[in-house]
C-alpha cells in the first residue's frame, strides 16, 4: 500500500469518526449522553492525529507522538491553528482520567462549541493539502 493510499484512508477514518460524534452531540440530553460524546471525541481526536501522521509520512516527514505530529503539521503548513489542536489533544488526554463532573462539563462544552468545528476544518484542510 502506498503512503498516499494510507493518507487517504486516514482521512476516511477521521470522517467516519466525525459523523457519529456530531450525531451524538445533536442528540445528547443527559449525563450518559455527555459521557458518550466525550468518548467519541477521544476516538475522533486519536484518528485525527493518526491522519496527520499519515499525511506527514506521505510528505516525507516522520513523527511518532501526537504532540510532535501537530507541531510538524503546523511547521509544514498542513494546519493553521496548532494551539487549538494542542488544546484539543490536552483535553483528550484529560478525558482518559476524568473524575470531575465540572471538568467533564467544561470539556463537553468545548467539544460542542469549538472542537467539532475544528475537527471539520482539520478534515477539510487535510483533504485540500493531500
NUDODREN-234643 format. One record per residue: x, y, z of N, C-alpha, C in turn. Coordinates in pm, whole numbers, padded with zeros to 5 digits, always signed. Example, Ala and Ser with C-alpha at 12.3 -4.5 7.8 and 13.67 -1.06 7.14 Angstrom:
+01319-00569+00780+01230-00450+00780+01320-00330+00780
+01285-00225+00708+01367-00106+00714+01290+00003+00787
This chain:
+00085-00117+00000+00000+00000+00000+00090+00124+00000
+00059+00219-00085+00140+00339-00094+00107+00434+00021
+00198+00525+00047+00175+00623+00154+00058+00715+00121
+00037+00742-00005-00078+00826-00042-00208+00754-00008
-00216+00627-00040-00336+00549-00009-00356+00544+00143
-00250+00526+00217-00259+00525+00364-00309+00660+00415
-00259+00768+00356-00303+00902+00396-00452+00920+00366
-00495+00875+00250-00636+00886+00214-00723+00803+00308
-00676+00685+00345-00750+00601+00440-00762+00669+00576
-00655+00738+00617-00660+00812+00743-00770+00917+00742
-00785+00985+00629-00890+01087+00618-01029+01023+00618
-01042+00910+00554-01171+00839+00553-01208+00796+00695
-01111+00744+00770-01138+00704+00908-01177+00822+00995
-01108+00934+00975-01142+01055+01051-01284+01099+01019
-01320+01100+00893-01455+01140+00853-01559+01046+00914
-01530+00916+00912-01625+00819+00968-01640+00833+01119
-01538+00882+01186-01547+00904+01331-01616+01037+01362
-01597+01135+01276-01653+01267+01299-01806+01266+01290
-01859+01190+01197-02004+01184+01180-02076+01137+01307
-02037+01023+01369-02105+00981+01492-02086+01080+01608
-01972+01147+01613-01951+01249+01716-02053+01362+01700
-02069+01410+01578-02166+01517+01553-02309+01470+01582
-02338+01347+01545-02471+01292+01571-02498+01280+01721
-02397+01232+01795-02412+01220+01940-02435+01357+02004
-02362+01457+01956-02380+01593+02009-02522+01644+01985
-02575+01616+01868-02709+01666+01835-02818+01597+01917
-02788+01478+01969-02889+01402+02042-02865+01399+02192
-02756+01456+02241-02721+01448+02383-02826+01519+02469
-02874+01447+02569-02978+01502+02657-02943+01494+02805
-02853+01402+02842-02826+01383+02985-02678+01349+03006
-02643+01317+03129-02504+01290+03165-02449+01169+03089
-02528+01067+03073-02484+00948+02999-02452+00984+02854
-02539+01064+02793-02514+01109+02655-02387+01193+02649
-02369+01282+02747-02249+01366+02752-02124+01279+02758
-02128+01177+02841-02013+01087+02853-01986+01014+02722
-02091+00978+02650-02074+00915+02519-02012+01010+02418
-02052+01136+02423-01993+01237+02335-01844+01250+02365
-01810+01255+02492-01669+01269+02531-01588+01149+02481
-01644+01030+02493-01571+00913+02446-01555+00916+02293
-01657+00955+02223-01645+00966+02077-01544+01074+02038
-01539+01180+02117-01440+01286+02095-01298+01229+02109
-01275+01152+02214-01143+01091+02233-01102+01010+02111
-01192+00928+02063-01167+00841+01949-01140+00924+01823
-01218+01029+01803-01204+01113+01684-01072+01189+01686
-01033+01241+01800-00905+01310+01810-00790+01214+01781
-00801+01093+01831-00697+00993+01803-00685+00969+01652
-00798+00954+01586-00794+00932+01441-00747+01057+01367
-00776+01174+01422-00728+01298+01362-00576+01307+01363
-00517+01273+01475-00371+01278+01483-00309+01171+01394
-00373+01056+01387-00320+00950+01301-00331+00987+01152
-00436+01060+01116-00447+01109+00978-00335+01209+00950
-00309+01297+01045-00197+01390+01031-00066+01314+01011
-00047+01214+01093+00077+01134+01087+00093+01070+00949
-00015+01016+00896-00009+00950+00765+00019+01050+00652
-00040+01167+00660-00015+01267+00557+00127+01319+00567
+00174+01339+00690+00314+01380+00707+00409+01274+00650
+00380+01148+00674+00464+01040+00621+00463+01043+00468
+00346+01067+00411+00335+01079+00265+00424+01192+00213
+00434+01299+00291+00516+01414+00252+00662+01397+00292
+00696+01281+00352+00835+01253+00388+00876+01295+00527
+00779+01324+00613+00809+01369+00749+00759+01263+00847
+00849+01212+00927+00811+01111+01026+00785+01175+01162
+00682+01130+01228+00655+01171+01366+00596+01051+01438
+00617+01047+01569+00576+00928+01644+00479+00958+01757
+00461+01084+01789+00375+01121+01901+00277+01229+01857
+00157+01229+01913+00055+01325+01869+00101+01471+01877
+00159+01509+01986+00203+01648+02004+00305+01685+01896
+00399+01596+01873+00501+01618+01770+00436+01626+01631
+00338+01540+01607+00269+01541+01478+00198+01673+01452
+00134+01727+01553+00065+01855+01538+00166+01966+01510
+00274+01966+01584+00377+02069+01563+00439+02059+01423
+00465+01936+01380+00522+01916+01245+00422+01958+01138
+00295+01924+01157+00192+01961+01060+00182+02113+01048
+00197+02183+01158+00195+02329+01155+00318+02382+01082
+00433+02326+01115+00557+02371+01054+00556+02351+00902
+00495+02242+00857+00491+02213+00714+00367+02268+00645
+00290+02350+00715+00177+02418+00653+00053+02333+00630
+00043+02219+00699-00076+02135+00682-00194+02185+00766
-00164+02255+00874-00268+02310+00960-00234+02454+00992
-00336+02529+01031-00315+02670+01061-00316+02699+01210
-00393+02624+01287-00413+02656+01428-00360+02545+01517
-00229+02539+01532-00174+02430+01611-00208+02445+01759
-00224+02568+01809-00256+02586+01951-00390+02522+01986
-00489+02542+01901-00621+02484+01926-00615+02332+01919
-00541+02278+01824-00528+02133+01816-00451+02078+01936
-00353+02151+01985-00281+02108+02106-00373+02114+02228
-00459+02215+02236-00558+02221+02344-00653+02103+02336
-00696+02071+02215-00786+01958+02194-00718+01828+02239
-00592+01813+02203-00517+01695+02244-00505+01688+02396
-00480+01801+02460-00470+01804+02607-00603+01763+02669
-00714+01812+02615-00845+01773+02667-00871+01625+02642
-00830+01575+02528-00845+01432+02500-00769+01351+02605
-00650+01395+02639-00570+01325+02740-00634+01334+02878
-00693+01448+02909-00763+01463+03038-00883+01369+03047
-00949+01347+02934-01068+01261+02933-01037+01120+02981
-00916+01076+02958-00879+00940+02999-00876+00926+03150
-00865+01037+03220-00857+01034+03366-00963+01125+03427
-01079+01126+03366-01184+01220+03403-01263+01169+03523
-01249+01238+03635-01322+01201+03755-01405+01318+03808
-01398+01431+03741-01464+01552+03787-01582+01585+03696
-01699+01598+03757-01818+01637+03679-01799+01775+03619
-01739+01865+03694-01717+02002+03646-01627+02001+03523
-01518+01925+03530-01426+01917+03416-01494+01851+03296
-01573+01748+03322-01646+01681+03213-01738+01781+03143
-01807+01865+03219-01895+01965+03160-01816+02068+03079
-01700+02108+03131-01617+02206+03059-01568+02148+02926
-01520+02025+02929-01471+01962+02806-01585+01940+02709
-01700+01896+02759-01817+01877+02673-01853+02009+02603
-01852+02117+02678-01884+02248+02620-01784+02285+02510
-01655+02259+02533-01555+02290+02431-01573+02201+02307
-01608+02075+02330-01634+01986+02216-01747+02044+02132
-01854+02082+02199-01973+02131+02131-01950+02267+02063
-01882+02357+02132-01871+02495+02084-01749+02520+01997
-01643+02440+02013-01518+02470+01944-01463+02350+01866
-01448+02238+01935-01368+02128+01881-01429+02060+01759
-01559+02043+01756-01618+01975+01640-01593+02057+01514
-01612+02189+01523-01583+02274+01406-01436+02264+01366
-01348+02258+01465-01205+02249+01434-01171+02113+01372
-01235+02007+01416-01214+01876+01355-01265+01874+01211
-01378+01940+01187-01429+01951+01050-01331+02030+00963
-01279+02139+01019-01182+02221+00946-01055+02141+00919
-01011+02063+01018-00892+01979+01001-00912+01882+00885
-01025+01814+00883-01054+01719+00776-01054+01789+00640
-01120+01901+00631-01126+01975+00506-00988+02022+00461
-00912+02076+00553-00778+02127+00522-00686+02015+00478
-00692+01903+00547-00604+01791+00510-00640+01736+00374
-00769+01734+00343-00809+01689+00208-00750+01781+00101
-00757+01911+00126-00700+02007+00030-00550+01990+00015
-00481+01964+00125-00335+01957+00124-00282+01825+00067
-00368+01723+00069-00325+01592+00017-00323+01598-00134
